[in-house]
């Protein structure tokens, strides 16, 4: 049978991704207007006076990023997500639960709670406002690099303005989408954490649950199935565009129903199936597509388990680091 609580949580997570898409749609007019404003500013500015144009560009971007963040409804979503989690958990336990999440906790989730994100070989700890500020800084630096490259290449002012506008509507748009999705997932995860922590007496932990398909990141593959004490250990999102969740594990004496199945790209599987167990059952071609041929070979040989491809912080280890850390050969 399907585990009702897990099934509802995973189905709800899909709805959160759709909510993220709605948030993105709401924010995109701001980004399109930014592209127009930057184009107009580059056209009329004396681009040789780089400090003057940099100040103007930074002001336009800061204003747009503030408007973009203000267009989102993260506070309302945090409160709604806490209410959903309260009902979800309440339907799965045989006792009454503690009360809901306070307004102060909601404010902390959306403004002060830091997300820990793996970004390449770096670990970033950012609040949601800091994440938007970092995005704005990246847009500003890229806009100025575009102008400077245009000067070196001898492009006209109109051409440089077009290049900046195009950069904002393509690369910056993708970055904005990732930031909004990550912020939305971070708020949902933090709201659920508040409810779980308030009811830790009926839980014996939380289980990291990743999506069982070929798009799952290395860090989420390594954490899938890991059990953590309530309120402790890493929480999703683990990286930008992360889809993972932590699901509550109810103590046996309070549990309603039975452990059942979880979804995968191949259909329902036992809810105790980890990403490593799921990957073992896939074809060599699928394993190599997910891990890469050499890592896929190590995985099939049993020399390295799925959680050993990353370090303790979730950063992917190079092949040389794997060989040195686990004293293995690539033969």
N, C-alpha and C positions, 0 to 999 in steps of 0.2 A: 504494500500500500504506500501511497505518497504521504510523506511527513507533512501534515497540514500547516504547521507553523512555518517550516522551511519553504514550502511551496508558496505560501502567501507572501513571505518576505522577499523571495526571489521575483515573484510576479510584481510586487510593489517596487522593487528596484528597477524593473523595466519601465514602470510608470515614471519613476524619478528621472530616467534618461529622457523620456518624452517631455517632462517638465523642463529639463535643461534646454531642450531644443526650443521650447516656448520662450524661455528666458533669453536665449540667443537671438531669437527673432525680434524680441522687444528691444534688444540692445543694438541691433545692426543699423538702424537709422542714424544713431549717434556716430557710428564708425564711418558710414557713408558721408555724413556731413563733415567729419574730420578730414576725409580725403579731399573733399571740395575746398575746405578752408585752407588746408596746407598747399594745395595746388595754387590757389589764388595768392597766397602769401609769397610763395616762391617766385611766381610770375612778376610780382610788383617790387620785390625786394632787390636791393643791390647785393647779389650773392657773394660779391667779393668781401663784403662786411660780414664775416661769418659769425661773429659774436652777436650781432644784432639779429640776424635771422635765427640763430640758435635760441635766443631768448623768446622770440615770437613763437617759434615752433614748440618750445617747451610749454609755454602758456596755453597754446591751443590744445596740446595733448593732455595736459593736466586737467583742463576744463572738461574735455571729452571723456576722459577716464572717470572723473567724478560723476558726470552725467550717466555714464554707462553703469557704474556701480549703483547709482541711485535708482536706475530703472528696474533693478531686480527686486524681488520681494522675498529676500532671504529670511528676514525676521518672522514674517507670517509663515513661511515654509517650516522654519524650525519649530514653531509652536504646533503646527499641524502634524509634523513628523513625530513629535513627542506624544501627541494624542493618539496617533495611529499605533505607535509602539506599545503604549499603555494597553490599548485594546487587544493588540496582537498577543502580547504576553499574557494578558488576563484570560484570554480564551484557551490558554495552554497550561494553566496551573489551577490547582484545586483550592487556592486560598485567595483572600483579598490582597491587592497590591497597595504599595505606598502611593501617595499623591503624585500629581503631575509636576512638570518642570516650571520653575519660577520665571518671572519676567527677567530678572537679573541674569539667570542662567542662559536664557535665550539671547540676551544682549552680549554676554560673554562669548557665546558660540559664534556670533556673527562679526564680532569686532576684536576680541582679545584672544580667543583660543587659537593656538598655533597648529598648523598642519605640518607633518613631517613627510617630505616628498623626495623620492629618489629621482634625480634629474641627471642622467648620464653617470659620471663618476662623482657627482656631488650630492650631498644631502642638504636640503633646504628646509628651514623651519620658518614658516611664514604665517602670519594672520591673513585673513581674507583681504583686508585693506592693503596690507603689505604686498600681497600677491598682485593686486591690481596696480599698485605703484610700480612694482617691478616690470609689469607688462608695459606701462606707460613709458618707463625709462628705456626699455628695449625699442619701442616704436620711435622714440626721439633719436636714439643713437643710430638706428637704421636710416631714418630720414636724413640725418646729417651726412652719413656715409654716402648715401645716394647723391646728395648735392655735391659733395667733395669729389666723388668719382666722376660726376658729370663735368666739373671744372677741368679736371685732369684730361678727360677725353675730348674736351672742346665742344661739348654739347650746348645747344642753345638753352636759354632760360625756360622757354616753353617746354622743351624736351625734358629738362630736369624736373619741371613741375609735373609733367605727365608721369615721369618715372616714380616720383614720390607718391603721387595719387594711386598709381597702380600697386605700389608696394603695400600701401595701407589696405587696399581692397582685396589683396591676395594673401600675402604672408602674414600681415598683422591680423587679418580676419581669422585665419586659422589659429593664431595664438590666442586671440580673444575668445574664440569658441572653447579652446582647451581650458582657459582660465575660468570661464563661466561654468562649464561642466564640472570642473574640479571643485570650485567653490560650492556649487549646489550639492555635490556628493559629500563634501566635507561637512556641510551643515547638517545633512541628513544623518551622517554617521555620528556626529557629536550629539545630536538630539537623542538618538537611540542609546548612546553611551550614558547619558544622564538618567534615562529611565532604568536601564540595567543596573547602574550603580545604586539607585534608590531602592532597588529590589534585590540586592545581592544575596539576601538571606535565603531566597528560593532558588538561586542559581548556583551551579557548581563550576561556572566558567563561561567563556565565550569562544566560539570556534570560527576561525578565519575561513571564509567560503569564497572561492574564486570561480569565475566562469569557466566551464570545461569546454574550451574550444581552442582554435589555433591562434587567436589574437591575444591570449593572456600573456602578460609581461613576465619576465624572469622572476622578479621579486614576488609577484602574486602566485606564480607557479610554486615557488619555494615555500610560501606560507600557507598554502591551501591545506586545510585540515588541522593546522596547529591550534592547540587549545591554550587559552590564556586566562589568568585570573580576571575576574570582573574589574574593569577599570584600569587594567595593567597591560603593558605590552603595546605593540604598534596598532594603530587603527587606520582603516581606509579613510581617505584615498592614500595609496602608497606612492602614487606618481600622478602626473597630469593625465586626465582621461581615465583614471582607474575605475573599474566596475565592481570591485570586490565589496563584500559586506562581512561584518562579524555577527553571527547569529547566537542567540542565547542558548545555553544548555541548562535545562531545568533539572533540579535535583530529583532523583527517582521518586522520593516520597511525595513530591508535589506535582508530578507529571500527569498530564491528561493525554491519552492516546499513545501511540507507539512510534518508534523510529521507523521511517520508511525510505523514500527515494528522493533524489535530487535530480534536477534537469542537467542534461549535457547535450552537445550537438548531435549525439547519436540516440537521443531519447532518454527516458528516466533510467537512473542507475542508483544503486544503494547509497543512501545519504552519508554513509561512512566512507565512501570512495574519495580518495584524495586525488590531486592532479597527477601525482606520480603514478598512482594505480591506473588512472584513466589513460595516461600516455603510454603505459606499458602495453595496453591492449590495442593501440593504434598501429597502423602500418609503418614500415621503415620510412617510406616517403613522407608521411605526415610527421613523424618524429624528427626527421632531418629538416623539414620545413620550419618546425617550431624552434628547434635547438641549433640548427646548423649541422652539416654532415659530420664534422669531427666530434662535436659535443654529443650528437646523436649516437655515434659509435661508442663513446664512453658510457652513455646512459644504457645502451643495450648490453654492453659487456658487464654491467654491474659495478664498474670501478667507481662511478660517481652517481650518487642519488640526486633526485631532482632538487632538493634543498641545498645541495653543495655547490651549485653553479653560481651562487651569490655569496657575498660576505655577510657578516652579522647585521649590517645596516641595510642589506638588500641591493647593494651595488654588484653588477655582474663582474665575475672574475674572468680575466683573460685566460687563454689556454695555458700560457706559461705559468700563471699564478695557480691554476688548477694542478698542474704537474708538480709544482714545488710544494703546495699546501698538502696534497694527499699522497705524495711520493708515488706517483703512477707514471707509466710510460704511455706513449701514444701509439705504440705498435699493436 
